[in-house]
Amino acid sequence: MGREGESVSGMTYLPSDLQRRYRMILDEAKAGEARVRDLDGTNILLLPEAEVQALRRVSAAAANLLAVERVVEVMATRRPDLPEYGEWSWLRVFDADDLGEFIREIREAIIVGAREGSSALLDEQVRAWRITAQQADDPLFRAILRGGASEADFVEVRRPERRQTTEGDRAAAGDSAE
């Protein structure tokens, strides 16, 4: 991209150029961006829609991440209210340690998304955490995950003994082979 106020080619087009050079302007926009200055002096930037959508998702995620960081800060003194989680209220099932891991992973995905102009990693991370939150919200599943193991969960096991084959075993094996 060019300097601020310039398109990829360095040109700022006029409204009359849209009629005469529309194909060139559209090709430039597809390649990154094209700038048109309206008669009132307003610059209008033409960008591929996918890039704009990715940047919007990254921007929204950054705002939601800041809300979650504030939630973690207040968790030491009180239970956060649901609206404090922002759009990610499904994170309420996690404790501060889990949220810390979430914050690290999402922060990294936001950095990648902003630098690469793609929200693919961010979308995948949020989807995976949302699935985990749905599972963690199940009381039985949560009890199993957080319950840990006790001594009673482990028993001594003996090695299986080799058994003598009987006539009945041979007959049953013969029947199943047919």
C-alpha positions, 0 to 999 in steps of 0.5 A, a space after each residue: 500500500 502506498 503512503 496515507 492518502 494514496 492508493 496502491 498505485 499512488 494515484 487518487 482518482 476523481 469521480 470522473 475516472 470511475 466512468 472512464 477507467 472503472 476496470 483499472 480502478 476495480 483491478 487496483 482495488 482487488 489488488 489491495 486498495 484504490 482511492 477516489 476523492 469526491 468533489 467535496 474532498 472526501 477520500 473514499 477507499 475501495 477494498 476487497 470485502 473479505 479484507 474489510 470483514 476480516 479487519 472488522 472481526 479482528 477489531 471486534 475480537 480485540 474489544 471483546 478481549 479487553 473486556 475479558 481482561 478486565 473480567 480477570 482483573 475483578 475475579 480476585 475480588 468479586 464474581 463478574 457480572 454477565 455483561 462484563 464479558 462483552 459478546 463472549 458471555 459464554 466464557 463465564 464457565 471458566 476460572 481465572 487460569 483458563 481465562 488467562 490461557 484464552 487471553 494468550 491464545 486469542 491475543 496471538 490470533 488477533 496479532 496474526 489476523 491484523 498482520 495477515 488480513 485474515 481472521 481464519 486463525 481467530 475464528 478457529 480459536 474462538 470456535 474451539 473455546 466456545 465448544 470447550 465452554 459448552 462442554 464445561 457448562 455440563 455439570 457432569 462433564 465438569 465434575 469429571 474434568 475437575 474431580 481428579 483421581 482417587 486411590 479407589 479409581 486404581 486396582 491391582 490387575 493380574 495377568 490373564 492366565 492361559 486357559 485350557 481349550 475344551 471340546 465345547 470351545 472347539 465345537 463353538 469355534 468350528 460353528 463360527 468358522 462355517 
